[in-house]
Amino acid sequence: CSQSTWENGVFSDVVLKPENIETIVLVTDEAHMMRSYLVFRGLGFTVVPHPVESSFGSDSLFSVQSSVRVLREYGGLVAYAFMGKLQLAVTDGAVPASSETVMEAHRSARYTLADWNCSLDGP
């Protein structure tokens, strides 16, 4: 149901933390892994990264499509960092994502999940 990496992390947080799920296996393509990893770590998850080859894997590193993908990911990293949506350090004493940003996102996520009729129960 999410429309962005940040929403995916927040929605996962809202659904999984009440079930005491703190460790996740993060499956995403290689180019997107860093931003996804930092978002989920910033939300307090222990993340086991599992990168998969993207559909762009067969493209040349210097192809227009690959270049756009890389620029988009770096742009996303910079934007998320400025918005306080990333955990920028990955050590045990790391600073999590901005608590104000997370609290606001949680309030919004609960309504969005209900409004969009998102459920883990299946159809």
N, C-alpha and C positions, 0 to 999 in steps of 0.2 A: 504493500500500500504506500510505501514511501516514494517521494519524488526527488530525493537528494540523499547524499551520503549522511548528512547530519540527521535528517528525518529518520533514516534507517536506524542509525544508532540510538536516537532518542526513543523511537517506537520500540526497539528491542529492549531498551532499558526499562521502559514502562511495563512491558509484558514479562520479561524474564526475571528481573530483580525480585518481584513479589513471590516468585517461585524458587527463590534462593539460588538462581543460576548466575554464577559470577564468572565462569570461564566459558569462553566461546571459541569455536573454530571459525575463523574468518576466511571465507572463500570468495575471492574476487580476482580479477585479472591483475597481472603483474604491474601494469602502469598505475592502477588505482589503489594498490595495496598500502602504500605509505599513508595516504590521506585517510583511508578507512581505518587502518591500524591506530593512527593517532586520535581519531574521533572516538573509537570504542575504548581505547585506553583512558582517554579524558573523561569518559563516562563511568570509569571505575571497573571495567571488565578486565579480566586476565585474558589476553588474546593469544591464540595459537594461530599464526598466519598460515594459510594454505593457498599460495598464489597459483593461478591457472593461466595457461597461455591464452592470450586474447585473440580475437578474430583478426587483429592487426598483426599477429605474430609472424605471418608470412610476408608482410610488407617490408620493404627496405627501411632501415632506420631513418633514411633521409627522404622517404616519400612524403608527399604533402599530407596524406592521411595520418601517418605516424607522427609527423611534426605537430599537427593540430592537436592530436591526442596528448602529447607530452606537454605542450603549452597549456592546454586546458587543465591538466592535473597540477602543474606548477601554479597556475593562476588560482585554482581552487585551494591549494595549500596556503598561499599568501592571504587570500580572502578569509579563509577559516581562521587563520592565525590572528588576523586583525579583529575578527568578530568574537574571539575568545572561545572558539569551538574545538580547539586542539589541546592535547597534552603534549607540550613541546619537549619534555624530557622523559626518557623511558627508564629511569633508574628507580629504585625503591622509594626514594624521597621525592618523586616527581610531583610537580604541581598539576592538579587536574584542570579540566576545562573550567572556565569561569562559573562559579556556583550560581550567580544571578542568571547567566545565560541558560544553564541547565534547568534551574527551577522554572523559569519562564517557559522553556521548551516543554517541560513535563506537563504543565498546566494545559498548554495548547494541544499536546499530543493526545491526552486523554479524550478531549472533545473530538479531535480529528479522527482518531481510531473509531470512535462510536459513529460519527457522522458518515464516514466512508464505509461503515459496516465491515471493517477489517476484523478478521477472526482467525485464530489458529485451529479452530474446530473443523475447518473444511466447509465445502458447500452444503 
